[in-house]
Amino acid sequence: MALAACSEGPEGEMGAAGPPGKDGIAGTQGAVGPSGSAGATGDAGTSPRAASLVWKDASGVAIPVVGISDSTFNNGLYPFNWLHYLGSDGTMWTIAVSTGQVYPVQISSEIAALSYEAPNCAGTAYVTTALPARVTFRLPNDPEARYIKDSAVVKLNASFVSYQVMFGGPCTNNGLNANAAVALSDTTVVAVPKTVYKLPLRPELSK
């Protein structure tokens, strides 16, 4: 019996889509990119500044005044008799407003020129003054102006056996007490500024 030849039938329709597959494994993180350029800086803001008091002489030269005082010799009648100012080396001086001339802040010691813990003015000489460091002074009969060093050792409520009323003068063997004292070796000799400010001196407000 002979078989008939077979032929391929027509293509069937596409079936429905299957469910989605599982997520794959995440890849490694990439390298960090370069930083971006900095943005432009904005303009600085402005704020008002309070006016300050400055002192000048008649020619307009500024004087670094840090304080004012009257003199004990005029019973306080002239409140601007002295101007205290700082020199370029940090020492304090006074200017007489009547002359424009510079002087040490204190012309004499509060108690005596020099005091000693031993009789007959022997041993260490002490200046009996309570001035702060760098404030200039001149002892009685001493041609030099001085100031106390920053590193000076201050003796408080000190007692002395002998003293000199005048620098280089006779010795007095008598008890003396002082609120504060420093050794003469803890002072520095300094030249008095030769500047004479032109009168009249004046205060001004500066912004």
Number of C-alpha atoms within 10 A of each C-alpha: 3 4 5 6 5 6 6 5 6 6 6 6 6 6 6 6 6 6 6 6 6 6 6 6 6 6 6 6 6 6 6 6 6 6 6 6 6 6 6 6 6 6 6 6 5 6 6 6 8 8 10 9 10 15 18 19 18 12 11 12 12 16 20 15 20 14 12 14 14 16 14 9 7 10 9 12 11 11 13 15 18 22 24 22 20 17 13 8 7 10 18 22 24 25 24 19 19 12 13 19 16 21 21 24 22 18 15 17 19 16 17 20 24 29 34 25 19 15 17 16 20 14 11 13 20 24 25 29 22 17 18 12 16 19 20 25 24 21 21 19 14 14 9 15 20 23 23 27 16 11 9 15 12 17 16 14 10 17 17 20 18 20 31 21 18 17 17 12 13 12 19 15 16 11 14 17 15 19 15 18 24 24 19 18 13 17 21 14 13 14 9 14 12 9 10 13 22 16 15 13 22 14 13 12 10 11 9
